[in-house]
Every structure is written in structure tokens, then in C-alpha cells.
Amino acid sequence: MDQKALEHLPPIHHHLGGHNIHWNEENTDLTIHYTALESFTNPRGTVEGGMICAMLDDVMGLFAYLANDHTPATTINLTMDFLRPCAVGEVITKCRFIKQGKTVLNLESEAWQNNKMIARSTANFLVLD
């Protein structure tokens, strides 16, 4: 992970407990670990879906930046599938391309906890100039 990319991490990345960033330039995929805190939970004690969505939007945003020669991109739309409840603790996210266009990037990401997929997302990002 290069220093330039680390300087562009948004404040939400730190709020979500983002750490252990692994950029695989050869395979063009990105893995980021997050720490889901007690303050992220709903009355049932599981992590709010919006917090998981924010983690996946964050990993896709950083992926778009890294995979597109450090050019910023912004979310156009995002769809979520919540597959299992998320407990407080470590969440591992992964992101990769579906298709890389010149102005629109089609991405997919997953959130994992205890070796089980808990959510997945697809999104389109607009490349900014």
C-alpha cells in the first residue's frame, strides 16, 4: 500500500475501524479489515446494516482509487444483500472489478465474519477528473 493512498483515507474509514489493508495489484483486489463496535449495534445487539454498507462503500471507494491510477471516483449507486447477522468484532471486506470502464467502474464487494459471508454489494462508481 503506497503512502499517497493512505493519505487519502476518508475520516469514515477510521471511524469504522479500518485496518490491515491489503492491495493485490497483480490480481486487482483489495482486502480491508474493520472493527465493528458495540456502538454500531441495533437493539437486538447485532451490527446495523447501514454500518456494514458503509464498510463496503469504503472498501469499494479505496479500491476504485487504487485500481484507477489514484484517480478519485464517487459512488453512483450501490445495492446490498444482507445474508447473516453481523456481531460486534472483526469484519473482513474484499473488493474487485466486475468491469472497468473509462468513466464508470462496476465493482463488487463482500463482507465476511468468522469465515462466513455476511453481506455483499455491487456498485457503480463515476471516475472524477
N, C-alpha and C positions, 0 to 999 in steps of 0.2 A: 504494500500500500504506500503510495507516494505522499509526501508531505503536503503537496498542493491540494490533494483531495481531502486530507484530514483537516485542512484549514477551512474547507467549505461545508463542514458538517453543520446542519441546522441545529438550533437550540433544542428542538423536539427530540432529536437523536439522543442527546444526553439525558433529557427528561425520561425517555423510555428505557434508559439503562443500556444503551447500545455499547457493545464492546466486542472484542475478539473478531475483528473484521478480517475476512479472508477473500481477497480478489484473485481469481484464477484467470489471468489474461489469456492463457492458451485456450482454455475451454469457454471463455467468456461467461463466467458465472461468478456470483458474489454470495457469500455467506456472512451473516451478522448474527451475533448472539445478543439478546435483550434480557433484561431482568424485569419480570412482571411483579410489581409491588402490591402490597396489601391495599394501598390507596387506589389501585386500578380496579378493584372488585365491585361487583354489584351486591345487592342484599343477600343473594344466595351464596356469596363467598367465592364466586368464580370471576375471572377477569372479564370486564366489559368488552363486548365485540368491537366497539369503537377503538379501544386501545390496541387490539390485535390488528385492526385495519390500519391504524397509524403506523404500527411496526412494518407492515407490508408496504405501505406507501413510502416509508422512509427507505427501506432496502431497495425498492424499485427506483426511487429518485437518485440515490447514490449510484446504483448500477447504471442508470441512463447517463449520468455524468461521466463515469469512468469509461464506459464502453463506447462513448461517442466523443473521444478525444478531449475530455474535460470541457465539453460544451454543456451549459445548463439546459435543462428540459423541465417542463411543468406538466402535471397530470391533467389530461383532458377528461378522462373518465376512468372508473375503476369498478369492478364487480367483485363481490366477496361470496365465498361459500364457507360457512362455519360448519365444521364436521364433528367436533367434540368440544366439551367444555375445556377451558384453559385454567389451570391452577396457578397460584402465586409461585413464582420461581423462574427458572431458565426457559427461554423460548428461543429456538434456533430458526432463523429465516434463510431462505435461499431464493435467488432470482436468476433468470436467464431470458434470452430473447425468444419470442415467437417469430418475429420478423423485424429486421432493422431497415427502415426506410430512410430517405434523406431528411424528411421533415417530421415524420411520425414514427415513433418506436412502439412496437407491440411487445409487451412484456408479460411474463407470468411469474408468480412467486408463491411460496409455500411457507407455512409456519408449523414447526414441529415441537413437541414436548414429550419427553420420555419415549423417544423413538416412534411416536405416532403422529401422523399429520392431524393438526387440529383445525387448520384453515388453509384456504388457497385463494388466490386472487389473479385476475387478469386486468391489465390496464393499458391505455394508450397514452403516450407522453409526446408533447409537442416540443421539438427542438427549438430553442431560442437562439437568436443570433446577437 
